[in-house]
Amino acid sequence: MTFLEDARPLQDDLVALRRTLHTNPEVGTHLPWTQQQVLRALEGCGLEVTTGESLTSVVAVLRGGRPGPTVLLRGDMDGLPVVEQTGLDYASTNGNMHACGHDLHTAALVGAARLLSARRAELPGTVTFMFQPGEEGPGGAEPMIREGVLDITGERPVAAYGLHVNPGPRGEFSYRPGTAMAGANNLAVTFHGRGGHGSQPHTALDPVPAVCEFGTALQSMVTRRFSVFDPVVATMTGLSAGAANNVIPDSATISGDVRTLSRETTDRFPRLVRELAQGIAASHGLRADVEWSELYPPTVNDAAETALVSETLTRMFGAQRVSQNRDPRMGSEDFSFVLQEVPGCYFFLHCTPPEVDLASAGWNHSPTVRFDDSVLGAQAAALAGVAWERLARG
């Protein structure tokens, strides 16, 4: 029997669990109801289960009957503060939505735990199942690492794997070695001057022209100071200054989102931004404050572990269902913190329902996005198969 065959009898249960989770999404790191659903779903699997202290995480450990290393499988559990507009009969009505497919991630990880526990006697090692809240913010991976998820079995995992569902041709997997997803960062620059009356700008130190100049200069800096082969996406989405048409404000602020694809660029970007802002401020007789915060680092897949994922998925599902992504995705993912500590791979499963036009399908985080949960058996089997293959290689 293969994991795919073993997963068929689980399909209905996994779909029921996913739809239950979908009706009542919880957001952030405090997901008490979701945690209880996961704990109930894991009953009878013979797992060593631990819950989080600072967040409602669940960590379950499966110790195999044969000696071997530890691998980690991760699924995130939280939803988004998005009002659902799918029209599904199991749609959420609480003002939140599983608009990024984390309900499928949770159900599939439960499925992987059941599949692997059924083969405990032959399992050549140990599997840690990491059920994580807070991926959408403020971030649950770092607190779980601090609370010991990577050391809970007594040894560090030799590899860690995660899978994310995305819109796209149903049942097709994709992956990318190296940088798979961007790092996410926040930027805010405030120019401080001296307010005055709009009729006498020469008596003031106006921050508005400076903030406008900075917005244009920032985009030039991105294209002239950074390689196109290690790009930066800097999207300024906030602009605030005065409120009255005839009053020059004391300060003006521009802020937004910056995506980076490497550690080097993430470190270098704020240094150059400070130089740019301070130079523009000085030319206007102003002072500039730069606020820079790193949210999630780039998600970087290990080459060897990505090759293992590709080989395992191809063997399980056929080459026609497995492909390599040409470019990184510019979205971010806090599984990146795990991959900074443990080599591994974060890969993707596409699951747009067949009745939905791919050209107009809602994307992750959209209030209209729909995911076909008929893939759950394959999703669980993929996670179990990758974990088993890595343990078998020692």
C-alpha positions in Angstrom: 0.0 0.0 0.0 1.2 3.5 -0.8 0.5 6.7 1.2 -1.9 7.8 -1.6 -3.9 4.6 -1.3 -3.8 4.8 2.5 -5.1 8.4 2.3 -8.3 7.6 0.3 -10.2 6.3 3.4 -9.2 9.5 5.3 -10.5 11.9 2.6 -14.0 12.4 3.9 -12.8 13.0 7.5 -10.1 15.5 6.3 -12.7 17.4 4.2 -15.1 17.5 7.2 -12.3 18.8 9.5 -11.3 21.4 6.9 -14.8 22.7 6.5 -15.4 22.8 10.2 -12.2 24.9 10.6 -13.4 27.1 7.6 -16.6 28.0 9.3 -14.9 29.6 12.3 -11.5 31.1 11.5 -9.5 32.6 14.3 -6.7 35.2 13.8 -3.4 35.9 15.4 -1.6 33.7 17.9 -4.6 33.0 20.2 -6.7 30.3 18.5 -8.3 28.3 21.4 -11.2 26.8 19.4 -8.9 25.8 16.5 -6.5 24.3 18.9 -9.2 22.1 20.4 -10.3 20.9 17.0 -6.7 19.8 16.3 -6.3 18.1 19.6 -9.5 16.1 19.1 -8.5 15.2 15.5 -5.1 13.8 16.8 -6.7 11.6 19.4 -5.9 7.9 18.9 -2.7 8.5 17.0 -0.4 7.6 19.9 1.4 11.0 19.7 3.3 12.9 22.4 1.3 16.2 22.3 2.4 19.5 23.8 0.5 22.8 23.7 2.2 26.2 23.6 2.7 28.5 26.6 2.7 32.0 24.9 0.5 31.0 22.0 -2.1 28.3 21.2 0.2 26.0 19.2 0.2 22.3 19.1 3.3 20.1 18.8 2.8 16.4 18.3 5.7 13.9 18.2 5.6 10.5 16.6 8.4 8.1 17.5 8.9 5.4 15.0 9.6 1.7 15.8 13.0 1.8 14.0 15.9 4.1 14.9 16.6 7.2 12.8 16.7 11.0 12.8 13.9 13.5 13.3 12.1 15.5 10.6 9.6 18.3 11.1 6.3 18.9 9.2 4.6 22.2 9.7 1.1 23.5 9.1 -0.3 26.9 10.0 -3.7 27.3 11.5 -4.7 31.0 11.5 -7.1 32.9 9.3 -7.3 36.6 8.2 -9.6 39.5 9.2 -11.3 39.3 5.8 -15.1 39.1 5.3 -15.7 36.1 3.1 -17.6 36.5 -0.2 -17.3 33.0 -1.7 -21.0 32.0 -1.3 -20.0 28.5 0.0 -22.5 26.8 2.2 -19.7 26.4 4.8 -18.5 30.0 4.5 -17.3 31.8 7.6 -19.8 34.3 9.1 -17.7 35.6 12.0 -15.9 38.4 10.0 -12.7 36.4 9.5 -11.8 34.1 6.6 -9.4 31.2 5.8 -8.4 33.2 2.7 -4.9 31.7 2.6 -5.8 28.1 2.8 -4.5 27.4 6.3 -7.6 25.3 7.1 -6.3 22.9 4.4 -2.8 23.1 5.8 -4.1 22.1 9.2 -6.3 19.3 8.0 -3.6 17.9 5.7 -1.1 17.9 8.6 -3.6 15.9 10.7 -3.9 13.5 7.8 -0.1 13.1 7.6 0.0 12.3 11.3 -2.6 9.6 10.9 -0.9 8.1 7.8 2.5 8.0 9.5 1.2 6.8 12.9 -0.5 3.9 11.1 3.0 2.8 10.0 4.7 3.5 13.3 6.4 0.1 13.6 8.2 0.5 10.3 8.9 4.3 10.6 12.7 4.8 10.6 12.9 7.7 13.0 10.8 10.5 14.5 8.4 13.1 13.1 7.5 16.4 14.8 4.2 17.9 13.6 4.2 21.6 14.1 0.7 23.2 14.2 1.4 26.9 14.2 -0.8 29.9 14.9 0.0 33.5 13.9 1.6 33.0 10.5 -0.4 36.0 9.1 0.8 38.1 12.0 2.3 38.8 14.4 4.3 35.6 13.6 4.1 32.2 15.4 7.2 30.4 14.2 9.7 32.4 16.3 7.8 31.9 19.6 7.4 28.2 18.8 11.1 28.0 18.2 11.8 29.8 21.5 9.5 27.3 23.3 11.5 24.4 21.9 9.7 23.0 18.9 13.0 22.3 17.1 14.4 20.4 20.1 11.3 18.7 21.6 12.4 15.2 20.5 15.8 15.5 22.1 17.6 16.3 18.8 17.3 18.8 16.1 15.4 17.8 13.0 17.7 16.9 10.0 15.1 18.5 7.8 11.9 20.6 7.9 9.1 20.7 5.3 6.0 22.8 4.8 3.4 22.9 2.0 1.2 25.9 1.0 -2.0 25.7 -1.2 -2.3 28.3 -4.0 -4.7 29.0 -6.8 -3.7 27.1 -10.0 -4.4 23.9 -11.8 -5.9 21.5 -9.3 -3.5 18.8 -8.0 -0.3 20.2 -9.4 2.8 20.7 -7.2 5.5 23.3 -7.6 8.7 24.1 -5.8 11.9 26.3 -6.1 15.4 25.6 -4.8 17.1 28.6 -3.1 14.9 31.6 -2.4 11.3 30.5 -2.8 9.6 33.5 -1.2 10.6 37.1 -0.4 11.3 38.7 2.9 8.8 41.3 4.2 9.9 44.6 5.8 8.2 47.8 6.8 9.5 51.3 6.1 8.4 54.7 7.3 10.3 57.9 6.7 9.3 61.1 8.4 10.6 64.6 7.4 10.5 67.2 10.2 10.4 70.9 9.4 8.6 74.0 10.6 5.0 74.7 9.8 3.6 77.9 8.6 1.0 79.6 6.5 0.5 78.5 2.9 0.7 82.0 1.7 4.2 82.5 3.1 6.1 79.2 2.4 9.5 81.1 2.6 9.0 81.5 6.4 8.5 77.8 7.0 10.5 74.7 6.4 8.1 72.7 4.3 8.4 68.9 4.6 5.9 68.1 1.8 8.2 68.7 -1.2 10.9 66.6 0.5 8.6 63.7 1.1 7.5 63.8 -2.5 11.1 64.0 -3.7 11.9 61.0 -1.5 9.1 58.9 -3.0 10.5 59.4 -6.5 14.1 59.0 -5.5 13.4 55.8 -3.7 12.3 54.1 -6.9 15.4 55.3 -8.7 17.6 54.0 -5.8 15.9 50.6 -6.1 16.8 50.3 -9.8 20.2 51.9 -9.7 21.7 50.6 -6.4 20.4 47.0 -6.5 21.0 44.2 -9.0 18.1 43.1 -11.1 19.2 39.6 -10.2 18.6 40.3 -6.5 15.7 42.7 -6.8 13.9 44.8 -4.3 10.2 45.7 -4.5 9.5 48.9 -2.5 5.8 49.9 -2.6 4.9 53.0 -0.7 1.3 52.8 0.4 1.0 55.5 3.0 1.4 59.3 2.8 0.4 61.7 5.5 1.1 65.4 6.1 -1.2 68.4 6.8 -5.0 68.5 7.0 -5.7 72.1 6.0 -5.2 73.4 2.5 -3.6 76.7 3.7 -1.4 75.3 6.5 2.2 74.0 6.0 2.6 71.0 8.4 5.5 70.5 10.7 6.1 67.0 9.4 5.3 64.6 6.6 5.5 60.8 6.5 5.8 58.3 3.7 5.5 54.6 4.5 5.1 51.2 2.9 6.2 47.6 2.2 9.6 46.5 1.1 10.2 43.0 -0.3 13.8 41.5 -0.4 15.2 38.2 -1.7 18.5 37.9 0.2 20.0 38.6 3.6 22.6 40.9 2.0 19.9 43.1 0.4 17.8 43.1 3.6 20.7 44.5 5.5 21.9 46.9 2.8 18.5 48.5 2.0 17.9 50.4 5.2 21.5 51.8 5.2 21.0 53.3 1.8 17.5 54.6 2.7 18.9 56.5 5.6 21.6 58.0 3.4 18.9 59.0 0.9 16.5 60.4 3.4 19.1 62.4 5.3 20.5 63.8 2.1 17.1 65.0 0.9 16.3 66.4 4.3 19.6 68.3 4.5 19.0 69.9 1.1 15.6 71.2 2.4 16.9 72.3 5.8 14.9 69.4 7.5 15.5 66.4 9.7 14.6 62.9 8.7 13.7 59.9 10.8 13.8 56.4 9.3 11.9 53.5 10.8 12.8 50.1 9.4 11.4 46.8 10.7 12.0 43.3 9.4 8.9 41.1 9.6 9.9 37.8 8.0 13.2 37.0 6.3 13.3 35.4 2.8 12.2 31.8 2.6 15.3 29.9 1.4 15.0 26.2 0.4 18.0 23.9 0.8 19.1 22.5 -2.6 19.4 18.9 -1.4 16.1 18.9 0.5 14.3 20.5 -2.5 15.7 17.8 -4.7 14.3 15.2 -2.3 10.9 16.8 -2.4 10.9 17.0 -6.2 12.0 13.3 -6.6 9.4 12.1 -4.0 6.5 14.0 -5.5 7.4 12.9 -9.0 7.5 9.3 -8.0 4.2 9.6 -6.1 2.2 11.7 -8.6 4.0 11.6 -11.9 6.3 14.2 -13.6 3.3 15.9 -15.3 2.1 17.1 -11.8 5.4 18.4 -10.5 7.2 21.5 -11.8 9.9 24.0 -10.7 8.9 27.7 -10.3 11.1 29.9 -12.4 11.0 32.9 -10.0 10.5 33.4 -6.3 7.1 34.4 -5.0 7.1 38.0 -3.6 4.8 37.0 -0.8 6.4 36.2 2.5 6.2 33.3 5.0 7.3 32.9 8.5 8.4 29.2 8.0 11.5 31.1 6.9 12.5 31.3 10.6 12.5 27.5 10.7 14.5 27.2 7.5 17.1 29.6 9.0 17.7 26.9 11.7 17.1 23.6 9.8 17.6 22.8 6.1 14.3 22.1 4.4 11.9 22.9 1.7 8.7 24.9 1.4 6.6 23.9 -1.6 3.2 24.5 -3.2 0.0 22.6 -4.2 -2.4 24.3 -6.6 -6.1 23.6 -6.0 -8.5 25.9 -7.8 -11.9 24.2 -8.2 -12.4 23.0 -11.8 -15.6 25.2 -12.2 -13.6 28.4 -11.4 -11.8 30.1 -14.3 -8.1 30.2 -13.6 -7.8 33.6 -15.4 -10.2 35.3 -12.9 -9.8 33.2 -9.8 -9.3 35.0 -6.6 -5.7 34.8 -5.2 -4.6 34.2 -1.6 -6.1 36.8 0.8 -8.9 37.6 -1.5 -12.4 37.5 -0.1 -13.5 35.4 -3.1 -10.7 32.9 -3.2 -11.7 29.2 -3.2 -9.7 26.1 -2.6 -10.8 22.7 -3.7 -10.5 20.4 -0.7 -10.6 17.3 -2.9 -6.8 17.6 -2.8 -6.6 16.9 0.9 -5.8 13.2 0.6 -3.0 13.9 -1.9 -1.8 16.8 0.3 -1.5 14.6 3.4 0.1 11.8 1.4 2.7 14.2 0.0 3.7 15.4 3.4 3.9 11.9 4.8 5.8 10.6 1.7 8.4 13.4 1.9 8.9 12.8 5.7 9.2 9.0 5.2 11.7 9.4 2.3 13.9 11.7 4.3 13.9 9.4 7.4 14.7 6.4 5.1 17.8 8.2 3.9 19.0 8.7 7.4 
